[in-house]
Amino acid sequence: MSNHGLENAPEDVKLAVDLIYLLESNEIAPQTALRALEMVKKDLERKLAQES
């Protein structure tokens, strides 16, 4: 997807593209990335639960 196509994309899509770029440009192994993303997911879910 080109940058032009992203300017109208939803914020979550833009963030996903940025994260993929960050992981790939830093040559992060897929398993490492998945473990880190799971930690981030759990942290964000905990924060959402506290807001409720």
N, C-alpha and C positions, 0 to 999 in steps of 0.2 A: 504494500500500500504506500503510495507516495505521500509526502508531507501535505500536499494540497488536499488529498483525500482525507487526511486525518484532521484537518482543521474543523470539519463539521462532525467529526466522530464523537460519540459519547465519551465522557471523561474516563470511564473505566477502560474503554478500548485504548485511549491515548496512554493511560498508565500502563496497561499491559504491554503495549508496543515499546514504551520506554524501558520497562523492566526486562523484556526480552533482549533489547539492544544492550543494556547494561550487563546482563549475564553473558551474552555472547561475546561482547567486545572485551570482557575480562576473562574469557575462556573458562568460565565456571562449569565444572562437571555437572551434568544433568542431575545425578543423584544428590550432590551437594546442594544444588539449587532447590530441589524438591524438599529436602529436609529443612532448609532455611525458610522456604515459603510456608511449610507446615507450622513452624514456630511463629512466624508472622501471623498466620491465620488464627492460631490459638490465642495469641495476644490480642488481636483485634476483636475476636469473639468475646473474650473476657471483658474488654472495654465496653463493648455493646451491651453485655449483660449488666454491667455496673450502671449504665445509663438508664436502664429500664426500671 
